[in-house]
Amino acid sequence: MGERFDNFFDVVKKRFNGYNDEDDHDSVKCPRCQSLVLRERFEELHRVCPNCNYHGRISAQERLEITVDKDSFSELDSEMISCDPIDFPEYPEKQQELRDKTGLKDAVVTGTARIKGIETVIGIMDSRYMMGSMGSVVGEKIARAFEYASDHSLPVILFTCSGGARMQEGIVSLMQMAKTSGAVKLHSDKGGLYITVLTDPTTGGVTASFASLGDIIIAEPKVLIGFAGRRVIESTMRQRLPEDFQLAEFMQDKGFVDMIVDRKKMRNTLAHLLELHGHAPKEV
């Protein structure tokens, strides 16, 4: 069983945007249970494995389509792009390549939207852009999203998906941890509601900052949540960790996660939580 989970994490590292190198044109191999799923069926389920319920990665645009009311999303800070603060080799070229490939300016999309008529500020991290790593733009956009929410008395919902701080921006990326945490605190001081939804994977500096500060912390089933990697922790502690260590279910059992919610139920759950906390649907 332990070997099976090691293989699982190996495959998670190799796959890109929910697929892996062994996929063919008609089927997808689930990185958790290794079963083959018809690609058409996998897409119908919004990249959820029908055999083990593993929730794969989806793009920011796909997330918006299944979460917010149609035509209600209005993007904030849409033209913001990263500089190259430490002159990291080929970083500007890599950035441009990803902008062309994904249509994104960076690894997070923020804006205002309605969920079942309830207005909210929403942010969605996208693994296709440098594994959702947090650099200066990600941190700034998230901080500004909280500032906007505070100024307009709106709740904030963030879907996190990240490999952590972006090494190509050095200390500048690490500074975003403090900046985003400060913005969350100011929003909280004004009575604002903040809901985080942890998706696969949420790790590193993102977990150690704004992802862990939600008033309500939700996770999708069987996703990876943690700070350092499993093997790094095991080598440091010199002992074997539980087989489900850092999976959403383990984190809920230890009190780190409040709820585990299936993707198909996420929109209704978020709307219900917003209403419970006094946010009513906007009258048209």
Helices and strands as residue ranges (DSSP letters): H 2-14, E 27-29, E 36-38, H 39-44, H 60-67, E 74-76, H 91-102, E 108-115, E 118-125, G 130-132, H 136-151, E 156-162, G 167-169, H 170-189, E 194-202, H 204-207, G 210-212, E 216-219, H 230-237, H 248-253, E 259-260, H 263-276
